[in-house]
């Protein structure tokens, strides 16, 4: 099919919103909705090409089609993985912990599935996934694997090509509507945002609506000429609406899934329609605006920009977080543009065709060059630790806690959550030596609860709390810490129910489970209070999850809930920690010995004031 002038310019517009969302999330919290522009374009162009191929040849060569998609996607992806992997070792060894499985999920196009199963938790905080953004590419590839089969089957079953196209158009509209309904249900009703956003079944609407319009455009290929002003206004109005939505929506807003993402897909279809209307004017008179030509060229770099900007964002967050706030984003944008240009110049089919006919000396030189590049990459993958040093330390603390718990013989009735409570640790006063700040007016307390049965204060926490276990139990009299890696706040109700059923639930309950959470709601917090009972006192601990994972909304929800309940108090860890990295290890989340004592003293202050 003939290339449509203006599409690359819209791609560049979309990548600007996506990059701005990642680099300046507090400024543009809904910029991620621009992924729908890419998905809708993909649906339109891929189905247009497939229908054109079927019309010409009477069939679709599936493996040839997939091979072309891989030749377009894989070279840039592999270049990104290799470059980022080598750069990561210059930052900190922990940042590449577990990178083998992240890279494997990227090249096998399964990142979105991995994110649904494991995303947003412990791995993202201790060892950030440098290739988490490849969920986008995975979802596109999953669509590519499916759509040629659908097109070939439906057109092949029809007696006439037009009848098949009509049926195919209806099919894509219905499939898109079903996918949109699933997104609304998962994200809008049940607040399962990751499930709605990453899953192929609930995030197909953009592809399907673009595909349906491609079929419709093939049925009625010649659109009547219109005045230039009307389609131009259609494109500009749609772009303005997308920008407004980008400022108003956010990842944890139900309206994003009820309205924002589906509506962006529909707006993209409108933009494609309007751009098609403008083609006769531009092609016949050659009056393409100079600005549009420049944007078209920049749009060719969008794939490379997308590949590189996210891992550079994480790496620069580690390297330059203490410098001027604009330095890291500016450097990121410059390097991403350069990388985008390089990726746009990669033409693997052309290279392979030239390589097969080249002289032996030429092939040898390329073989040596690739070997020189591959060897350090393989060595880097081999040398990358499977788990970070922080994760290893926390596992040791947790394992020792389980051993100590077995020795003390806790007799709580676990009510279906025995495995969760089994992972809880007993007192670890001797785990490491705590050095107190002389300015702190707290004494080392030797009356830590030996097990849950004798506790006066129960601290339910995640990996941050687990690291501070000994400090908490030695600082706050009668405290028992039940902490485990990867925990989210939704686990608190079950844990509390188990302690209450056994008659071992203390009067004071500390909830420190916001580090891994993308979503905290009033109803979830109210459930925790209801399960424990209003006769208990609660301390909600705000979280700092590093510079790349803001917790502003989650922390504000905790504070608002505490303001509405007399028996709920706030321990504001975020205020102390967010600008004080001397309290943390290299991941800027988990606490070093000084940070553990500061954390324990914060909670002790709140307990003492109750």
C-alpha positions in Angstrom: 0.0 0.0 0.0 1.1 3.6 -0.6 2.5 5.3 2.4 0.2 7.9 4.0 1.9 11.3 4.5 1.4 12.5 8.1 1.3 9.2 9.9 4.9 9.4 11.0 4.3 12.9 12.3 1.5 11.5 14.5 3.8 8.8 15.7 6.3 11.4 16.8 3.6 13.2 18.6 2.7 10.0 20.4 6.3 9.2 21.4 6.6 12.7 22.8 3.7 12.1 25.2 5.0 8.6 26.2 8.5 9.9 26.9 7.1 12.9 28.8 5.0 10.6 30.9 8.1 8.6 31.9 10.4 11.5 32.4 8.0 14.0 34.0 5.2 11.8 35.4 3.9 14.3 37.9 3.6 16.9 35.1 1.9 14.6 32.5 0.3 11.7 34.5 -1.7 10.3 31.6 0.8 10.5 28.7 0.8 6.7 28.5 -2.6 6.7 26.7 -0.6 7.6 23.6 0.3 3.9 23.2 -3.3 3.6 21.7 -2.1 5.8 18.8 0.6 3.3 18.0 -1.7 0.3 18.5 -4.4 1.8 16.3 -1.9 2.6 13.5 -0.5 -0.9 13.7 -4.0 -2.4 13.3 -4.7 -0.2 10.4 -1.5 -0.7 8.4 -1.0 -4.4 9.1 -4.6 -5.4 8.1 -4.4 -3.0 5.1 -1.3 -4.9 3.9 -2.8 -8.3 4.6 -6.0 -7.5 2.7 -3.9 -6.1 -0.2 -1.8 -9.3 -0.3 -4.9 -11.5 -0.2 -6.5 -9.5 -3.1 -3.3 -9.9 -5.2 -2.3 -13.5 -4.4 -5.5 -15.2 -3.1 -3.6 -16.2 0.0 -1.4 -14.9 2.9 2.1 -16.3 3.4 2.1 -16.4 7.2 5.7 -17.2 7.9 6.9 -14.6 5.4 4.7 -12.0 7.1 6.0 -12.9 10.6 9.6 -12.9 9.2 9.2 -9.4 8.0 7.8 -8.3 11.3 10.7 -9.9 13.2 13.3 -8.3 10.8 11.8 -4.9 11.6 11.5 -5.4 15.3 14.4 -7.6 16.5 17.6 -5.8 15.3 16.7 -2.6 17.2 15.6 -4.6 20.2 18.8 -6.6 20.3 20.9 -3.5 19.9 19.0 -1.9 22.8 19.5 -4.9 25.1 23.2 -5.2 24.3 23.9 -1.5 24.7 22.0 -1.1 28.0 23.4 -4.3 29.4 26.9 -3.1 29.0 26.1 0.4 30.3 24.4 -1.0 33.3 27.6 -2.5 34.7 29.0 1.0 34.9 26.2 2.1 37.2 25.8 -0.6 39.9 25.9 -4.4 39.9 22.5 -4.6 41.6 20.8 -2.8 38.7 21.5 -5.8 36.4 20.4 -8.4 38.9 18.1 -10.8 37.2 18.5 -9.1 33.9 18.8 -12.5 32.2 15.1 -13.2 32.6 14.2 -9.6 31.8 16.1 -9.8 28.5 14.7 -13.2 27.7 11.1 -12.0 28.2 11.9 -9.1 25.9 13.2 -11.1 23.0 10.5 -13.8 23.4 7.8 -11.1 23.4 6.3 -12.1 26.7 7.1 -9.1 28.9 3.4 -8.1 29.2 2.5 -11.5 30.5 5.3 -11.4 33.0 4.2 -8.0 34.2 0.7 -9.3 34.8 2.0 -12.2 36.9 4.9 -10.5 38.7 4.9 -6.7 37.9 4.7 -3.8 40.3 6.3 -5.7 43.2 9.5 -6.7 44.8 11.5 -7.2 41.6 10.6 -3.7 40.4 11.9 -2.1 43.6 15.0 -4.0 44.3 16.1 -4.8 40.7 14.2 -2.5 38.4 13.3 -4.1 35.0 15.3 -2.2 32.5 13.2 -3.8 29.7 9.7 -3.5 31.3 8.7 -1.1 28.5 9.0 -4.0 26.0 5.5 -5.1 27.1 4.4 -2.7 24.3 6.4 -4.6 21.7 5.2 -7.9 23.1 1.6 -7.0 22.7 2.1 -5.8 19.1 3.9 -9.1 18.3 1.1 -11.1 19.8 -1.4 -9.3 17.6 0.9 -9.9 14.5 0.9 -13.6 15.3 -2.9 -13.7 15.4 -4.2 -11.3 12.8 -3.0 -13.0 9.5 -4.7 -16.2 10.6 -8.0 -14.3 11.2 -7.8 -12.4 7.9 -7.0 -15.5 5.8 -9.7 -17.7 7.4 -12.5 -15.1 7.1 -11.6 -14.1 3.5 -11.0 -17.7 2.5 -14.4 -18.8 3.8 -16.3 -16.1 1.9 -17.6 -16.7 -1.7 -16.9 -13.1 -2.7 -14.1 -10.9 -1.5 -16.5 -8.1 -0.6 -18.6 -10.4 1.5 -15.5 -11.5 3.3 -14.4 -8.0 3.9 -17.7 -7.0 5.3 -17.7 -9.9 7.7 -14.1 -9.2 8.6 -14.9 -5.5 9.4 -17.8 -6.6 11.7 -15.6 -9.2 13.4 -12.9 -6.6 14.3 -15.5 -4.2 15.6 -17.1 -6.8 17.8 -13.7 -8.1 19.0 -12.7 -4.5 19.8 -15.9 -3.9 21.7 -15.4 -7.1 23.7 -11.8 -6.1 24.5 -12.9 -2.6 25.5 -15.6 -4.2 27.8 -12.9 -6.3 29.4 -10.7 -3.3 29.9 -13.6 -1.4 31.5 -14.4 -4.3 33.8 -10.8 -5.0 34.9 -9.6 -1.5 35.2 -12.7 0.5 35.8 -14.8 -1.7 38.0 -12.3 -4.1 39.8 -9.3 -1.7 39.7 -7.0 -4.5 38.4 -5.1 -1.9 36.4 -2.1 -4.1 35.5 -4.5 -6.8 34.3 -6.4 -4.3 32.2 -3.4 -2.6 30.7 -0.9 -5.4 30.0 -3.2 -8.3 29.0 -3.7 -9.0 25.3 -7.4 -9.8 25.7 -8.3 -6.5 27.4 -5.9 -4.2 25.4 -6.9 -5.2 21.8 -9.4 -2.4 21.2 -6.9 -0.1 19.5 -5.6 -2.8 17.1 -9.2 -3.9 16.3 -10.6 -0.5 15.6 -7.6 0.3 13.4 -8.1 -3.0 11.6 -11.8 -2.5 11.1 -11.2 0.9 9.6 -8.5 -0.6 7.3 -11.1 -3.1 6.0 -13.7 -0.4 5.6 -11.2 1.8 3.7 -10.5 -1.2 1.4 -14.1 -1.6 0.7 -14.5 2.1 -0.1 -11.0 3.0 -1.1 -11.7 6.3 -2.8 -12.9 9.0 -0.5 -14.4 12.2 -2.0 -12.3 15.3 -1.9 -13.2 17.8 0.8 -11.9 21.2 1.6 -8.5 21.1 3.3 -9.7 23.0 6.4 -12.2 20.3 7.6 -9.8 17.3 7.8 -7.1 19.6 9.2 -9.4 20.7 12.0 -10.3 17.1 12.6 -6.7 16.1 13.2 -5.9 19.1 15.3 -9.0 18.7 17.5 -8.3 15.1 18.1 -4.7 15.9 19.1 -5.8 18.6 21.5 -8.3 16.2 23.2 -5.5 13.5 23.6 -3.2 16.1 25.2 -6.0 17.2 27.6 -6.7 13.6 28.5 -2.9 13.2 29.1 -3.0 15.9 31.8 -6.3 14.8 33.4 -6.0 11.0 33.6 -3.5 8.7 35.4 -2.7 5.0 35.6 -4.8 4.4 38.7 -7.9 6.4 37.6 -10.9 4.2 36.7 -11.9 6.7 34.0 -8.7 5.9 32.2 -10.1 2.4 31.5 -13.7 3.4 31.2 -13.1 6.2 28.8 -9.5 7.4 28.2 -7.8 4.5 26.5 -10.8 3.4 24.3 -11.6 7.0 23.3 -8.0 7.6 22.3 -8.3 4.7 19.9 -11.4 6.2 18.4 -9.7 9.6 18.1 -6.8 7.9 16.3 -9.2 6.3 13.7 -10.6 9.8 13.2 -7.1 11.2 12.6 -6.3 8.4 10.1 -9.5 9.2 8.3 -8.8 12.9 8.1 -5.2 12.4 7.0 -6.4 10.1 4.2 -8.7 13.0 3.1 -5.7 15.3 2.9 -3.6 12.9 0.7 -5.0 14.1 -2.7 -4.2 17.7 -1.8 -0.6 16.9 -0.7 0.2 14.4 -3.4 -1.2 16.2 -6.4 0.0 19.7 -5.6 3.0 18.7 -3.5 2.1 21.3 -0.9 3.3 19.4 2.1 4.1 21.9 4.9 7.8 22.0 5.8 7.0 21.4 9.4 5.2 18.2 8.5 8.1 17.0 6.5 10.4 17.6 9.5 8.0 15.8 11.8 7.7 12.9 9.3 11.5 12.4 9.5 11.5 12.6 13.2 8.7 10.1 13.3 10.9 7.5 11.7 13.0 7.5 14.9 10.0 6.8 17.2 10.7 3.1 17.6 14.3 3.6 18.6 13.4 6.5 21.0 10.9 4.2 22.6 13.4 1.4 23.0 16.1 3.5 24.6 14.4 6.2 26.7 13.1 3.9 29.5 16.3 2.0 30.4 18.2 5.3 30.1 15.7 6.8 32.5 16.4 4.2 35.1 20.2 4.3 34.6 20.3 8.1 34.8 18.1 8.1 37.8 20.9 6.2 39.6 23.7 8.2 38.2 22.5 11.8 38.1 19.7 12.1 40.6 21.7 14.5 42.7 22.4 16.9 39.9 20.1 19.5 38.4 16.6 18.1 37.9 16.7 18.9 34.1 20.1 17.3 33.4 19.1 13.7 33.3 15.9 14.2 31.2 17.8 16.4 28.8 20.6 13.9 28.3 18.1 11.1 28.0 16.2 12.9 25.2 19.4 13.7 23.3 20.8 10.2 23.5 17.4 8.6 22.7 17.1 10.8 19.6 20.5 9.6 18.5 19.7 6.0 19.3 16.4 6.4 17.5 18.1 7.6 14.3 20.6 4.7 14.4 17.7 2.2 14.8 15.8 3.8 12.0 18.8 3.2 9.7 19.0 -0.5 10.4 17.7 -2.4 7.4 18.3 -6.1 8.1 16.7 -7.5 5.0 18.9 -5.2 2.8 22.0 -6.1 4.9 21.3 -9.9 4.6 20.7 -9.7 0.9 24.0 -7.9 0.5 25.8 -10.2 2.9 24.8 -13.3 1.0 26.2 -12.0 -2.3 29.3 -10.3 -0.8 32.9 -11.5 -1.2 34.3 -13.9 1.4 36.6 -11.2 2.8 33.6 -8.9 3.4 31.8 -11.7 5.3 34.9 -12.5 7.4 35.2 -8.9 8.5 31.5 -8.8 9.5 31.9 -12.1 11.3 34.9 -10.8 13.3 33.0 -7.6 14.2 29.9 -9.4 15.4 32.1 -11.8 17.5 33.8 -8.9 19.1 30.4 -7.4 20.0 28.8 -10.7 21.1 31.6 -11.9 23.5 31.4 -9.0 26.0 27.6 -9.3 25.8 27.7 -13.0 26.7 30.2 -12.3 29.5 28.0 -9.6 30.8 25.0 -11.9 30.9 27.0 -14.6 32.6 28.4 -12.2 35.2 25.1 -10.5 36.0 23.9 -11.7 39.4 20.6 -13.5 39.6 19.6 -11.6 42.7 20.7 -8.3 44.1 22.9 -8.1 47.2 19.9 -6.4 49.0 17.6 -9.3 48.1 20.1 -11.8 49.3 20.5 -10.1 52.6 16.7 -9.9 53.1 16.4 -13.6 52.3 18.9 -14.4 54.9 17.0 -12.3 57.5 13.8 -14.0 56.5 15.3 -17.5 56.7 16.8 -16.9 60.1 13.5 -15.5 61.2 11.7 -18.7 60.2 14.3 -20.8 62.1 13.9 -18.7 65.2 10.1 -18.8 64.9 10.2 -22.7 64.9 12.3 -22.6 68.0 9.9 -20.4 69.9 6.9 -22.6 68.9 4.3 -20.1 68.0 0.8 -21.7 68.5 -1.4 -19.2 66.5 -4.3 -20.5 64.6 -3.4 -19.4 61.0 -6.9 -19.8 59.4 -5.8 -20.6 55.9 -2.8 -18.3 55.8 -0.3 -20.5 57.5 2.3 -20.1 54.8 2.1 -16.3 55.1 2.5 -16.3 58.9 5.2 -19.0 58.7 7.4 -16.6 56.8 7.0 -14.1 59.7 10.2 -13.8 61.8 10.7 -13.9 65.5 12.9 -11.3 67.2 16.3 -10.9 65.6 18.1 -8.7 68.2 21.4 -10.3 67.5 21.1 -10.2 63.7 23.4 -7.2 63.6 24.8 -4.6 66.0 22.8 -1.4 66.1 24.6 1.8 66.6 22.3 4.6 68.0 22.7 8.2 67.1 23.6 10.0 70.3 21.1 12.8 69.5 18.2 10.3 69.6 16.6 10.1 73.0 15.8 6.4 72.8 17.3 3.5 74.6 18.0 0.1 73.3 15.1 -2.0 74.6 15.7 -5.6 75.4 12.0 -6.4 75.9 11.1 -7.2 72.3 8.3 -9.8 72.0 9.8 -13.2 71.6 6.9 -14.3 69.4 3.4 -13.1 68.3 1.8 -14.4 71.5 3.4 -11.8 73.7 3.3 -8.8 71.3 1.8 -5.5 72.2 2.6 -4.0 68.8 2.2 -5.9 65.5 4.1 -4.5 62.5 3.0 -5.9 59.2 5.4 -5.0 56.4 7.2 -5.6 53.2 10.9 -5.9 52.3 11.7 -2.5 53.7 10.2 -3.5 57.1 11.9 -6.9 56.9 15.3 -5.2 56.7 14.4 -3.1 59.7 13.0 -6.0 61.8 15.8 -6.1 64.4 15.8 -2.3 64.8 12.0 -2.2 65.3 11.8 -5.1 67.8 14.7 -3.8 69.8 13.5 -0.1 69.9 9.8 -0.5 70.5 8.8 -2.5 73.6 6.8 -5.6 73.0 6.9 -5.4 69.2 6.6 -8.3 66.8 7.4 -7.8 63.1 5.6 -9.9 60.5 7.4 -8.9 57.2 8.0 -10.5 53.9 9.3 -9.5 50.5 6.8 -8.6 47.7 3.9 -7.9 50.0 1.2 -5.5 49.0 -1.4 -3.9 51.2 -4.1 -6.3 50.0 -2.5 -9.0 52.1 -3.0 -7.2 55.4 -6.7 -8.3 55.9 -5.9 -12.0 55.7 -2.9 -11.7 58.0 -4.8 -9.7 60.6 -7.7 -12.2 60.4 -5.3 -15.0 61.2 -3.9 -13.3 64.3 -7.4 -12.2 65.5 -8.9 -15.7 65.1 -6.1 -17.1 67.3 -6.7 -14.4 69.9 -3.2 -13.0 69.4 -4.0 -9.6 67.7 -2.3 -6.8 69.7 -3.9 -3.4 70.4 -1.6 -1.5 68.1 -1.2 -2.5 64.5 1.4 -0.9 62.2 0.8 -1.3 58.4 3.9 -0.6 56.3 2.8 -2.0 52.9 2.8 0.9 50.5 6.3 0.4 48.9 5.1 -2.2 46.3 1.6 -0.7 45.8 0.4 1.0 42.7 -3.1 1.3 44.0 -4.4 2.0 47.6 -8.1 2.8 48.1 -10.2 3.9 51.0 -12.3 0.8 50.8 -9.2 -1.4 51.1 -8.0 0.5 54.2 -11.5 0.3 55.7 -11.5 -3.5 55.2 -8.3 -3.7 57.2 -9.9 -1.7 60.1 -13.1 -3.7 59.9 -11.3 -7.0 60.1 -9.2 -5.9 63.1 -12.0 -4.0 64.8 -12.4 -0.4 65.8 -11.1 -1.1 69.3 -7.6 -1.4 67.7 -5.2 1.5 66.9 -3.5 1.6 63.6 -0.4 3.3 62.3 -0.1 3.7 58.5 3.4 4.2 57.2 3.9 6.2 54.1 6.4 4.9 51.5 9.3 6.0 49.5 9.9 3.7 46.6 12.8 5.4 44.8 12.9 8.3 42.3 11.5 6.2 39.5 8.3 5.1 41.3 6.5 8.0 42.9 4.0 7.2 45.7 2.4 10.6 46.0 -1.2 9.3 45.4 -0.8 6.3 47.6 0.7 8.3 50.5 -2.1 10.9 50.2 -4.7 8.2 50.4 -3.1 6.9 53.6 -3.1 10.5 55.1 -6.6 11.2 54.0 -7.8 8.0 55.6 -6.0 8.7 58.9 -7.6 12.2 59.0 -11.0 10.7 58.9 -10.5 8.1 61.7 -9.6 8.9 65.3 -7.9 5.5 65.8 -5.6 5.7 62.7 -2.3 7.5 62.8 0.4 8.3 60.2 4.1 7.6 60.4 5.4 9.8 57.5 8.4 7.9 56.3 8.3 9.6 52.9 9.0 13.0 54.4 12.1 11.7 56.1 13.5 9.5 53.4 12.7 11.0 50.0 15.6 13.5 50.1 17.9 11.5 52.4 19.5 8.7 50.5 22.2 8.4 53.1 19.7 6.2 54.9 19.5 3.7 52.0 21.4 1.2 49.9 22.1 1.8 46.2 18.6 1.1 45.2 17.4 4.2 47.1 14.6 2.2 48.7 15.9 -0.4 51.2 17.5 0.7 54.4 21.1 0.5 55.6 21.7 0.2 59.4 21.3 4.0 60.0 18.1 4.0 58.0 16.7 1.1 59.9 17.2 2.8 63.2 15.7 6.1 61.8 12.7 4.1 60.5 12.3 2.3 63.9 12.5 5.6 65.8 9.9 7.2 63.6 7.4 4.5 64.4 8.4 4.5 68.1 7.6 8.2 68.3 4.2 7.6 66.9 3.5 4.7 69.2 4.7 6.8 72.2 2.3 9.7 71.2 -0.8 7.5 71.0 
